[in-house]
Amino acid sequence: MPQGETFWNPYRWVTVSNQSIERDVPRYHHTSSGLSGRLWCELEALTPLIIGDGRVPNINFVGYDNGHPYIPATSLKGAVRSIAEVVGNAAIPFPNVSVDAQHVLAKARKNSHLDTVARTFGYLHGSHVFAGLIHFSDAEISTEAIRPGDWPPYTVAVGRQPKPKHRAFYPQKYQRKFYHHRPDSQQLTKPPPNIRQTVNIKPAPPAVNIKPAPPGTCFSFTVDFANLREAELDLLLYCLTLEEEANVTLSPEALGSDEGAVTLHGPLRHKIGGAKPHGAGSVHISITNMELRADAMVRYRGSDNVETWEAEALRGELDRRTASFRGRADQTMRELRSMLIYSIEDPRKLIHYPQFGWFKDNSQTQLKPTI
């Protein structure tokens, strides 16, 4: 919330760690060492879901394969990686992005050592390439009762967007952007009337209706991994499942209120896809089954040592492996939880961008604290 205002801008900022980035030599694919296996995952849309696949979005919400909606693997991997970069204190994967000096892409690598996220998800900078040790599949729709032909349309709008010079929306380089949830939003909010009703495509077509996947739509996907260290697998599992029970206290300064602090209780949930400022993209990702091999070479010696986890046993193993992250109470994790918590009681409800004239008149307005 900008100081002196009553509205919440659609996104806020999470402070990244100022500790030195830890790096290590990656385990290359040909070594067949470390942990390998597969995760079977489900994704449920909690609010309308819009995801593009790089093609003109002329009729539907997302990629269409033989008439069946799907979520591209790159969207899934990107959403999980963005959280892993914050939780694991890693560099961002994009060049020429304005961030603090420690977290620029080049700093992910030093003397053939990579940070934990680059080792796990992959690294590409100039001639230096590491493919990464995990593979996401596309997410296939699994909700038979919801037919895409019956999904309500939504008009895509593109207009002026905040830029880094607007200090109210881009306060510091050592912070990362996350969008507010709008719990139980059955429909997306309409864009302001002064924004041109079209999509950002050249040449621009007239107003375009796409069909967001409604709340309750479910998808399934898999994550394969190989040669992971224990800590790398634990980070992946946390960033996939997050937390089912979290407490977040918002201070009076953060709320812009004299009525005291507010403590929220609820799960942490992902945001994925487009139209996030309008309430889209809140999803619940869960792991239903896990297959794990501690020694991949056993398969080549005529036997196998695969462990399978499901139901209550899986929940116990996930709790054990993610306990260290759930127990963290540093500034980064507290601010991250404040943005990912999905709670009906969340008082941050008046969420919208201001009119363009506001940016001209308030380019140096500061944000209130995140928590």
C-alpha positions in Angstrom: 0.0 0.0 0.0 1.5 3.4 -1.0 1.8 5.8 1.9 -1.2 8.1 2.2 -3.4 5.9 0.1 -6.2 3.4 0.8 -5.7 1.0 -2.2 -3.2 -1.9 -2.4 -1.2 -2.1 -5.5 -1.5 -5.6 -7.0 2.0 -6.7 -6.0 4.3 -6.2 -3.1 8.0 -6.9 -2.5 9.8 -9.7 -0.6 13.3 -8.9 0.7 16.0 -11.4 -0.4 18.7 -12.5 1.9 21.9 -10.5 2.2 24.0 -13.6 3.1 26.6 -14.8 0.6 25.3 -17.2 -2.0 26.5 -20.7 -1.5 27.8 -22.6 -4.6 28.9 -26.1 -5.3 30.0 -28.2 -8.2 26.8 -29.6 -9.9 26.3 -33.3 -10.3 26.4 -33.9 -14.0 23.9 -36.2 -15.7 26.5 -38.8 -16.7 27.6 -39.5 -13.1 24.3 -41.3 -12.0 24.9 -40.3 -8.4 22.6 -38.8 -5.8 18.8 -39.1 -5.5 16.6 -39.8 -8.5 12.9 -40.4 -8.9 9.5 -38.9 -9.9 6.8 -36.8 -8.3 3.2 -37.1 -9.3 1.5 -33.7 -8.8 -2.0 -32.2 -9.0 -2.8 -28.5 -9.5 -6.2 -27.1 -8.7 -7.3 -23.6 -9.7 -8.5 -21.6 -6.7 -9.3 -18.5 -8.7 -9.7 -18.2 -12.5 -6.6 -19.3 -14.3 -5.1 -17.8 -17.5 -1.9 -19.1 -19.0 -0.6 -18.5 -22.5 1.6 -20.9 -24.5 3.2 -18.3 -26.8 0.6 -18.4 -29.5 -2.1 -15.9 -30.2 -4.7 -16.3 -27.4 -7.7 -15.9 -29.7 -10.1 -18.3 -28.1 -8.9 -20.1 -25.0 -7.1 -19.8 -21.7 -4.0 -21.7 -22.4 -2.3 -24.2 -24.8 -4.7 -26.5 -26.6 -3.6 -30.0 -27.6 -6.2 -31.7 -29.7 -8.9 -29.7 -28.0 -7.7 -30.4 -24.5 -6.3 -27.5 -22.4 -2.9 -27.9 -20.8 -0.5 -25.9 -18.8 3.0 -25.7 -20.4 5.8 -27.2 -18.4 7.8 -24.0 -18.6 5.0 -22.1 -16.7 5.0 -24.7 -13.9 8.8 -24.8 -13.7 9.1 -21.0 -13.7 6.5 -20.5 -10.9 8.3 -23.0 -8.7 11.8 -21.7 -9.6 10.8 -18.1 -8.7 10.0 -19.2 -5.2 13.2 -21.4 -5.0 15.3 -18.4 -5.9 14.0 -16.5 -2.8 13.9 -19.4 -0.4 17.3 -20.8 -1.5 19.0 -17.4 -1.8 19.9 -17.8 -5.5 20.6 -15.5 -8.4 17.9 -14.8 -10.9 18.0 -16.6 -14.3 17.6 -13.6 -16.6 20.3 -11.2 -17.9 19.9 -7.4 -18.0 17.5 -7.3 -15.1 17.9 -4.6 -12.4 18.6 -6.5 -9.2 21.3 -6.2 -6.5 24.8 -7.0 -7.5 24.9 -10.3 -5.6 21.9 -11.9 -7.3 22.6 -11.0 -11.0 22.7 -14.0 -13.3 26.5 -14.0 -13.6 26.8 -14.5 -9.8 25.0 -17.9 -10.0 28.3 -19.3 -11.3 31.8 -19.0 -10.0 34.8 -21.2 -11.0 32.4 -24.0 -12.3 30.4 -23.8 -9.0 26.7 -23.1 -9.3 24.2 -21.9 -6.7 21.5 -24.4 -5.5 18.8 -23.2 -7.9 21.1 -23.1 -10.9 22.3 -26.7 -10.1 18.7 -27.9 -9.8 16.7 -26.0 -12.4 19.5 -25.2 -14.9 21.8 -22.4 -15.9 22.4 -20.5 -19.1 24.7 -17.5 -19.5 26.7 -16.9 -22.6 28.6 -20.1 -23.4 28.1 -21.6 -20.0 25.2 -24.0 -19.9 24.0 -26.6 -17.4 20.8 -28.4 -18.2 19.6 -28.8 -14.7 18.5 -32.0 -12.9 14.7 -31.8 -12.9 12.1 -32.1 -15.7 8.5 -30.9 -15.5 5.9 -32.4 -17.8 3.0 -30.3 -19.2 0.0 -30.4 -16.9 -3.0 -32.1 -18.5 -6.5 -31.3 -17.5 -8.1 -33.9 -15.3 -11.5 -32.4 -14.4 -14.0 -34.2 -16.6 -17.1 -32.4 -15.3 -15.8 -28.9 -16.4 -16.0 -28.5 -20.2 -13.8 -25.7 -21.7 -16.6 -24.8 -24.1 -18.7 -23.7 -21.1 -16.0 -21.5 -19.5 -17.0 -17.8 -19.3 -15.0 -15.4 -21.5 -12.8 -12.6 -20.2 -11.6 -9.6 -22.2 -7.9 -9.1 -22.1 -6.7 -5.5 -21.5 -3.2 -4.0 -21.8 -2.4 -0.5 -20.9 0.4 1.5 -19.2 2.2 -0.4 -16.6 4.4 0.8 -13.6 8.0 1.2 -14.5 11.1 1.0 -12.1 11.3 4.8 -11.9 8.0 4.8 -10.0 9.5 4.2 -6.5 6.1 3.3 -5.0 6.0 0.2 -7.1 9.7 -0.6 -7.5 11.3 0.3 -4.2 14.7 -1.5 -4.1 16.9 -3.8 -6.1 17.2 -6.4 -3.3 13.5 -7.3 -3.4 11.4 -9.6 -5.5 7.9 -9.1 -6.8 4.9 -11.3 -5.6 1.2 -10.7 -6.3 -1.6 -10.6 -3.7 -4.1 -13.5 -3.6 -7.8 -12.7 -3.9 -9.2 -15.7 -2.0 -12.4 -17.3 -3.4 -12.6 -15.0 -6.4 -15.0 -16.7 -8.8 -14.6 -14.0 -11.4 -11.8 -11.6 -12.4 -12.1 -7.9 -11.7 -12.7 -5.8 -14.8 -9.8 -3.5 -16.0 -10.2 0.2 -15.5 -12.3 1.8 -18.3 -9.5 4.0 -19.6 -7.2 1.0 -20.5 -7.3 0.0 -24.2 -9.2 -3.3 -24.5 -6.8 -5.3 -26.6 -4.0 -7.7 -26.2 -0.3 -6.9 -26.6 0.1 -8.3 -30.1 1.3 -6.6 -33.2 -0.7 -5.9 -35.3 -3.2 -5.6 -32.4 -6.6 -7.3 -33.0 -9.8 -5.8 -31.6 -11.0 -6.8 -28.2 -10.2 -10.4 -27.5 -12.1 -12.7 -25.3 -10.2 -15.7 -23.8 -11.7 -18.3 -21.5 -10.0 -18.6 -18.0 -10.2 -22.0 -16.4 -12.7 -21.5 -13.6 -12.0 -22.4 -9.9 -12.1 -26.1 -9.3 -10.4 -27.0 -12.6 -7.7 -29.6 -12.0 -4.6 -30.6 -13.8 -2.0 -33.3 -13.3 1.7 -33.3 -14.0 5.0 -35.1 -13.1 8.4 -33.9 -12.0 11.4 -36.2 -12.7 14.7 -35.6 -11.0 18.1 -37.2 -11.0 21.4 -36.8 -9.2 20.0 -34.4 -6.5 21.6 -33.9 -3.2 19.4 -34.2 -0.1 19.2 -30.4 0.4 18.3 -29.9 -3.3 15.5 -32.3 -3.1 14.2 -30.8 0.1 14.2 -27.3 -1.5 12.3 -28.6 -4.5 9.7 -30.4 -2.3 9.1 -27.3 -0.2 8.7 -25.0 -3.2 6.2 -27.4 -4.7 4.1 -27.9 -1.7 4.7 -24.8 0.4 2.9 -24.8 3.8 -0.6 -26.0 4.8 -0.7 -24.1 8.1 1.0 -20.7 8.3 0.6 -17.7 10.6 1.2 -14.2 9.3 1.0 -11.0 11.4 0.5 -7.8 9.5 1.6 -4.7 11.5 -0.5 -1.5 11.8 2.2 0.2 9.7 1.8 -2.3 6.9 -2.0 -2.1 7.0 -2.0 1.7 7.2 -4.4 1.4 10.1 -4.6 2.6 13.7 -6.7 -0.5 14.7 -3.7 -2.7 15.6 -2.0 -5.7 14.0 -3.9 -8.5 12.2 -2.8 -12.2 12.4 -3.9 -14.4 9.5 -4.1 -18.2 9.5 -4.1 -20.3 6.4 -2.1 -22.2 3.8 0.4 -20.8 1.4 -0.5 -21.1 -2.3 1.2 -20.4 -5.6 0.3 -17.7 -8.1 0.8 -18.7 -11.8 -0.1 -17.3 -15.2 -1.5 -14.0 -16.4 -4.0 -11.4 -15.1 -2.7 -11.7 -11.6 -3.6 -8.1 -10.8 -7.2 -9.0 -11.5 -7.3 -12.0 -9.2 -6.2 -14.8 -11.6 -3.7 -17.5 -11.0 -4.1 -18.7 -7.4 -3.5 -22.5 -7.4 -3.0 -25.3 -5.0 -0.2 -27.7 -6.0 0.0 -31.0 -4.1 2.2 -34.1 -4.5 0.1 -37.3 -4.5 2.9 -39.9 -5.0 6.7 -39.9 -4.8 9.2 -42.5 -6.2 12.7 -42.2 -4.8 16.0 -44.0 -5.6 19.0 -43.4 -3.4 21.4 -45.2 -5.8 20.6 -45.0 -9.5 23.4 -47.4 -10.3 21.6 -50.3 -8.6 19.3 -50.6 -11.6 22.3 -51.5 -13.8 23.4 -54.2 -11.3 20.2 -56.2 -11.9 18.2 -55.0 -8.9 16.4 -51.9 -7.7 16.1 -49.9 -4.5 13.1 -47.7 -5.3 11.0 -46.4 -2.4 7.5 -45.3 -3.1 5.6 -42.9 -0.9 1.8 -42.2 -0.9 -1.0 -41.2 1.4 -0.1 -40.8 5.1 3.4 -42.0 4.6 4.0 -39.4 1.9 2.7 -36.6 4.1 5.1 -37.7 6.9 8.1 -37.8 4.5 7.2 -34.4 3.0 6.8 -32.9 6.5 10.2 -34.3 7.5 12.0 -33.0 4.5 10.4 -29.5 4.5 10.5 -28.9 8.3 13.7 -26.7 8.2 12.0 -24.3 5.8 8.7 -24.2 7.7 10.7 -23.4 10.8 12.5 -20.4 9.3 11.4 -17.0 10.7 13.9 -14.7 9.0 12.7 -11.6 7.2 12.7 -13.2 3.8 10.4 -16.1 4.9 8.1 -13.8 6.9 7.6 -11.5 4.0 7.2 -14.4 1.6 4.5 -16.0 3.8 2.7 -12.6 3.9 2.3 -12.7 0.1 1.6 -16.4 -0.4 -0.9 -16.8 2.5 -4.4 -17.7 1.2 -6.8 -16.5 3.8 -10.4 -15.3 3.6 -9.8 -13.0 6.5 -7.1 -11.1 4.6 -7.9 -7.4 5.0 -5.8 -6.4 1.9 -8.9 -6.3 -0.4 -8.9 -3.0 -2.2 -6.4 -4.1 -4.9 -5.9 -2.2 -8.1 -3.5 0.0 -10.1 -4.1 3.7 -9.8 -4.8 5.9 -12.8 -1.9 6.8 -14.9 -1.9 10.4 -13.6 -1.2 9.1 -10.1 2.2 7.8 -11.3 3.1 11.2 -12.7 2.2 13.0 -9.5 3.5 10.4 -7.1 6.6 8.8 -8.7 8.6 9.0 -5.4 5.8 7.9 -3.0 7.1 5.1 -0.8 5.4 1.9 0.1 4.4 0.9 3.6 6.2 -2.1 5.1 5.3 -5.5 3.7 4.6 -6.9 7.2 
